[in-house]
Amino acid sequence: MATNKRAKRVVGWKENAALPDLNIKNVIAKIDTGANLASIDAADIKIVSRNDIKYVKFKVMKRNNTVRKTSAPLEGYKRIKSSNGDVERRPYIKTTLLMDGISKKIELTLTDRGPMDYTMLIGRKSLGKRWDVNPSVSFLTKANNIESKNKK
């Protein structure tokens, strides 16, 4: 019996993405298969409780000097080892990544990425089996495809 395999889409080393649950319509993300999870540049991270549920409130610092205040339920903390070997304990949330017309639930860690060139980093676990990466190109996806909510 034949099975229908979904064709993988190809992304470059940097792409347009959106996080609709956080009301972030467009962010330029670096695709990094060396990283496991996704992370975003967050500032003023505060943990608050509402009705016995912990939430994390934070500001997303985009490279065009805009700031988006948002919040999400806190899922927990992850120990993340950076490329220079430092280990950091980061809060993480679950949210929807929308890229190239495909939406996917991901784990997103919050950290100060101030010195980094990109607001968001998307790791291999967040890419899953939906995308292949061509590191020699960028912006293979169309920015207007982040607006569509084509769930696959």
N, C-alpha and C positions, 0 to 999 in steps of 0.2 A: 504494500500500500504506500503510495507516494505521499510525502508530507510537503506542505507549502512552507518554504523558508522565506522569511522576510529578508529582502536585500538590505545589506548594511549601507548606511550613508557615510560619506567621507567628509571629515572636517579638517581644517587647517590648524596651525599651531596657535592661532588666536581667532576668536569668533564672537559674533553678537549672540547674546543670550538674554533671557528674561527670567524673573522670579515673581510670577503673578501673585502668589500667596502673600508676598511682602510688598506688593504694589511697586515693584521695580520693573519698568517696562523695557529698559535696554541697558545692558552693561557689556563692556568688552571684557571677555574672559580669555585667559591663557589656558590652553589645553596642555596638561602636564601628565603624561602617562607614568612618570616617576613618582607622582604623588598618589596616595590611595584615595583620599576623600576630596571633597570640594571645600574651599574656604573663601571667605569674603572679608574685605576690609571693613572692620566694625570699630566704632569708637563709643565711648560713654556706655559701656556694657553694664547693665544693672539687672539683677535678679529680683523679681517681685513675686508676691503670692496673691492670687485672687481666687477666692472660693476653694482653698486648699490645693490649687494647681499653681505650679511654679512657671512663670513666664520670664523670658529674657527680653529686655527693652534695649535697643541699640540704635546707633546712627550708622548708615552705610555711607562711606565716603567715596564718591565717584571721582574719577580723574578730571572731569570737567568742572571741578570745584562745586558741585551740587551735593547736597546732603539730604538723605531720605531717612526720616525717623520711622521706625517700625518696631513690631514686637511679634513674638511667636512663643508657643509653649516650649519650655526647656525640656529636651529629651535626656540630657545628662552631660557628661564630660568625657572627652577623649584625650588620651596622651598622644601628642603628635611630635615626631622627631623631624626637625628641619634638616635641610640639606647640609648645614654646617655642624650637625650632630646635637644641637640643643634640643632638650625635651620641654614641651610646653603643655600645660593642662588647659584645654579650651572647652568652652561650652559649645554644645551643638544642638541644632534643631533639625526637624524634617520639613522639607518644603518641596515645591514643584519647580523643576528646571524646565524651561521651554526653549528649545533650540531647533532651528530648521523645521519648524512645524510639528515637532515631536515633544510631548510633555512626559516627564519622568520624575517620580518621587526620589529625592536624594537626601543624604545626610550632609548638612552644611555646617562647618565649624566657623566660629567667629573669632577673629584675631585682628590685631593692628598690623595691616600690610602696608603701612605708610611708606616705607622705603622701597617697596616693590613697584614695578611699572604698571601693573594691572590690578583693577579693583577685585577681580574674582579669579580664582584658580579652579579648574575642573580636573579632578583626578580620574584614574582608571575605573574605580568602582562606580563613580557617577556616570561615566560614559557607558559602562556595561557592555552589552553585546549589540547595541544599536548603532554605534559609530566606529569607523576606523579613522585613524589619524594620519594625515600626510603632512609631516613636519616641514616640508619645503615650501608650503604655500600658506596663505591666511585668507580669512573671510570667504570661504567657499559657500557658506550659507547666506541666504538673503536676509537682510535686516527685517524686511516686512513679513517674513515667515515666523518671526517670534511672536507676532500678534495673533496668528491663527491658533486655535486650540484643537488641533487634529490629534486626538489621543490614539496611540497605536500600542 
